Amino acid sequence: MNKTWVLVEWREEPPTYDIVPRKDILKKKFEPGDVVDVVYEEESSPATVIDIDESKETLRRRMFRLEGKRKSQPCLQNDAKRVAKKKKTYTPTQSPSHSSSDQEPLVKHQVIRRKNSILMQEINSMDSQVGESSSRETQLEKEILQLKKENENLRALNISLQQEILPMLKGTRTPLTVCQQPQPHGSSEKNLPEKTHGLGISENVLTSCGRGGTSCSAMVKDLAVAVFGRDVLATHGLSGRAGNANKDTIPKPALDQDKVVMILDTVQKKFPDVPKKFIRAALREKLNDEHKLRVRKPV
């Protein structure tokens, strides 16, 4: 919503122009030419409405024109009748020169205070904008550091998976399973599910899956790659049956269901609040992703 500004003429001697927000005028409905009360610091002063506009710059240009026009007009001297009337208003202890000399510094002081208040409001607004931009930059720096840490964890996981999977594919050696590795008394084997002993992966690979055990879907996908390999995931399905959308196609062979159950139970043990159907959906998503990568990969 655009902010509305009002050009006013303060009813003081000498009268001056100013631009104030519409909300500072203590009257809901008004038009150019109306005399209204305008909030000034903790008080209010009367002023005449000159113009209303949403563009502060437009009102500023008009204010400069009015001030220039006023300065260019010659000062008219009061006629004799007006001078006589003014003399009647003076008290015996006052003189015209004394009254005008006291009133002029007071009016100038009020104008200076009003302009200083406007300048302070603009400075505070600029300071708040600078503070907001600096806070956004700090938040972005934190997010960048967090992304860097996640990138380093993914690189470490990739290296670990390559070290475990490549020997299995080449057939040079068979990595020790979790049940084959010697475990000292009181080790972390008690915390591992029993059905993960037949997955054929080491304890280091198991603990590094799923960004160190912090992401359920990432743990399912990492375990699937560690247990089956990307080639098997790209050419096999979860159930071995064709879906409703692909009834006319030949279904892909199913994965080893015993290992599939072990993977689901392992993740369910780590994340007991996540329903098993969501874990199974993440595994199906991984199969589809690997199949798409294999199809798009150039021969």
C-alpha positions in Angstrom: 0.0 0.0 0.0 1.5 3.4 -1.1 2.0 6.1 1.6 0.1 9.3 1.1 1.7 12.7 1.7 0.2 16.1 2.4 1.7 19.5 1.6 0.7 21.9 4.4 1.2 25.6 5.3 1.9 26.1 9.0 -0.3 28.9 10.4 2.5 30.9 12.0 4.4 34.1 11.4 5.9 33.9 8.9 4.0 31.0 7.4 6.1 28.1 6.1 5.5 25.0 4.0 6.1 21.4 5.0 5.3 17.8 3.8 3.8 15.5 6.4 2.4 11.9 6.2 -1.4 11.7 6.0 -1.5 9.7 9.3 -0.1 12.7 11.2 -3.2 14.8 10.4 -5.8 14.6 13.2 -8.8 14.5 10.9 -10.1 11.6 8.8 -11.6 13.5 5.9 -10.1 16.8 4.6 -9.6 18.6 1.3 -7.1 21.2 0.0 -7.9 24.5 1.7 -9.1 23.0 5.0 -7.4 24.0 8.2 -6.4 20.9 10.3 -4.4 20.0 13.3 -1.1 18.2 12.5 0.9 16.1 14.9 4.3 17.7 15.6 6.5 15.8 18.1 4.3 15.4 21.2 2.0 18.3 20.4 -0.1 19.4 17.4 -0.2 22.7 15.4 -2.7 24.1 13.0 -1.9 24.1 9.3 -3.7 24.7 6.0 -3.9 21.8 3.5 -2.3 22.8 0.2 -2.2 19.5 -1.8 -2.5 15.7 -1.3 -0.4 13.2 -3.3 1.2 9.8 -3.1 4.4 11.1 -4.5 6.5 12.9 -2.0 8.8 14.2 -4.8 5.9 15.9 -6.6 4.8 17.7 -3.4 8.4 18.7 -2.8 8.7 20.4 -6.2 5.5 22.2 -5.7 6.6 23.4 -2.2 9.8 24.8 -3.8 7.8 26.6 -6.4 5.5 28.1 -3.7 8.5 29.2 -1.6 10.2 30.8 -4.6 7.0 32.6 -5.5 6.6 33.9 -2.0 10.2 35.1 -1.9 9.8 36.9 -5.2 6.8 38.9 -4.1 7.6 42.4 -2.7 7.0 43.1 1.0 3.9 45.3 1.3 3.9 47.8 4.1 0.9 47.9 6.4 -1.5 50.7 5.9 -2.1 53.3 8.6 -5.3 51.7 9.8 -3.6 48.3 10.2 -0.6 49.9 12.0 -3.0 51.7 14.4 -4.8 48.4 15.2 -1.6 46.7 16.0 -0.6 49.5 18.3 -3.8 48.9 20.4 -2.8 45.3 21.1 0.5 46.2 22.8 0.6 46.4 26.5 2.2 49.4 28.3 5.3 47.4 29.0 5.8 46.3 25.4 6.8 48.0 22.3 6.4 46.9 18.6 10.2 46.5 18.3 10.5 44.4 21.5 7.5 42.1 20.6 8.7 41.4 17.1 12.3 40.8 18.2 11.0 38.2 20.8 8.6 36.5 18.4 11.0 36.1 15.4 13.7 33.9 17.2 10.9 31.8 18.7 9.4 31.1 15.2 12.8 30.3 13.7 13.5 28.0 16.6 10.3 26.1 15.9 11.0 25.8 12.2 14.5 24.5 12.9 13.2 21.9 15.5 10.6 20.7 12.9 13.2 20.3 10.2 15.6 18.6 12.6 12.8 16.1 13.6 12.2 15.3 9.9 15.9 14.7 9.3 16.2 12.4 12.3 13.2 10.4 11.1 14.9 9.9 7.7 18.2 9.0 9.3 16.5 6.4 11.6 14.7 4.9 8.6 18.0 4.6 6.7 19.6 3.0 9.8 16.8 0.4 10.0 17.2 -0.5 6.3 21.0 -0.9 6.8 20.3 -3.2 9.8 17.9 -5.3 7.9 20.3 -5.8 5.0 23.1 -6.7 7.4 20.9 -9.3 9.1 20.0 -10.8 5.8 23.7 -11.1 4.8 24.4 -12.8 8.2 21.6 -15.3 7.6 22.9 -16.0 4.1 26.4 -16.6 5.4 25.1 -19.1 7.9 23.2 -21.0 5.2 26.3 -21.1 3.0 28.4 -22.5 5.8 25.7 -25.2 6.5 25.6 -26.1 2.8 29.4 -26.4 2.8 29.3 -28.8 5.7 26.6 -30.9 4.0 28.7 -31.0 0.8 31.7 -32.2 2.8 29.7 -35.0 4.4 28.4 -36.1 1.0 31.9 -36.2 -0.4 33.1 -38.4 2.6 30.1 -40.7 2.1 30.8 -41.0 -1.7 34.4 -41.9 -1.0 33.4 -44.5 1.6 30.8 -46.1 -0.7 33.3 -46.3 -3.5 35.8 -48.0 -1.3 33.2 -50.6 -0.3 31.4 -51.2 -3.6 34.2 -51.3 -6.1 35.9 -54.4 -4.7 32.5 -56.1 -4.6 31.9 -55.3 -8.3 35.4 -56.4 -9.3 35.1 -59.6 -7.4 38.6 -59.3 -5.9 37.4 -59.5 -2.3 34.3 -59.8 -0.3 33.9 -57.2 2.4 33.2 -58.3 5.9 29.7 -58.2 7.0 28.6 -56.6 10.2 28.2 -60.1 11.8 31.7 -61.2 10.6 33.6 -58.3 12.1 34.9 -59.0 15.6 33.1 -56.8 18.1 34.5 -56.1 21.5 32.4 -56.6 24.6 29.9 -53.8 25.1 30.4 -52.4 21.6 27.8 -50.7 19.5 26.6 -54.0 18.0 23.8 -54.1 20.6 22.4 -50.9 19.1 22.2 -52.3 15.5 19.1 -54.2 14.3 19.6 -57.9 14.0 18.3 -58.1 10.4 21.1 -55.8 9.1 23.7 -58.6 9.7 22.9 -60.1 6.3 23.1 -56.9 4.2 26.8 -57.5 3.3 28.1 -54.0 4.3 30.5 -52.9 6.9 29.7 -50.9 10.1 31.4 -47.8 8.7 29.2 -47.8 5.6 26.1 -48.4 7.8 26.8 -45.5 10.1 27.6 -43.1 7.2 24.4 -43.7 5.3 21.8 -41.0 5.4 24.2 -38.1 6.2 25.4 -39.8 9.3 21.9 -41.0 10.3 20.1 -37.6 10.2 17.9 -38.1 7.1 15.5 -41.0 6.7 15.0 -40.8 2.9 18.8 -40.4 2.4 19.5 -43.4 4.6 17.2 -45.6 2.5 18.8 -44.6 -0.8 22.3 -44.9 0.5 21.6 -48.4 1.9 20.1 -49.4 -1.4 23.2 -48.3 -3.3 25.5 -50.0 -0.8 23.6 -53.3 -0.8 22.5 -53.7 -4.4 24.7 -51.3 -6.5 23.5 -48.8 -9.1 23.4 -51.2 -12.0 21.0 -53.5 -10.1 18.8 -50.6 -9.0 18.6 -49.4 -12.5 17.4 -52.7 -13.9 15.2 -54.1 -11.1 11.9 -53.2 -9.5 10.7 -53.2 -6.0 7.9 -55.9 -6.4 8.6 -57.4 -9.9 5.1 -56.4 -11.1 4.2 -53.9 -13.7 2.3 -50.8 -12.5 -1.1 -49.7 -13.6 0.3 -47.1 -15.9 2.6 -49.7 -17.6 0.5 -52.8 -17.9 1.6 -53.5 -21.5 5.3 -53.4 -20.7 7.4 -56.2 -19.4 8.0 -55.9 -15.7 11.5 -55.6 -14.3 12.8 -58.3 -12.1 12.3 -57.8 -8.4 15.0 -57.1 -5.9 16.0 -59.6 -3.2 13.0 -59.3 -0.9 14.9 -60.5 2.1 17.4 -57.6 1.7 14.6 -55.2 1.0 12.9 -56.1 4.3 16.3 -55.8 6.1 16.8 -52.3 4.7 13.3 -51.2 5.7 13.6 -52.7 9.2 17.0 -51.0 9.6 15.7 -47.6 8.7 12.5 -48.2 10.8 14.7 -49.0 13.8 16.6 -45.7 13.3 13.5 -43.6 12.6 10.6 -45.2 14.6 8.3 -42.3 14.0 8.4 -42.6 10.2 5.7 -44.9 8.8 7.2 -47.9 6.8 5.1 -46.9 3.7 7.1 -43.6 3.5 10.4 -45.5 3.8 9.2 -47.9 1.0 8.2 -44.9 -1.2 11.7 -43.5 -0.8 13.2 -46.8 -2.0 10.9 -46.9 -5.0 11.9 -43.3 -5.8 15.6 -44.3 -5.8 14.9 -47.2 -8.2 13.1 -44.7 -10.6 16.0 -42.2 -10.4 18.6 -44.8 -11.2 16.6 -46.1 -14.1 16.2 -42.6 -15.5 20.0 -42.0 -15.2 20.7 -45.2 -17.0 18.3 -44.4 -19.9 19.8 -40.9 -20.3 23.4 -42.0 -20.0 25.0 -42.0 -23.5 26.2 -45.3 -24.9 
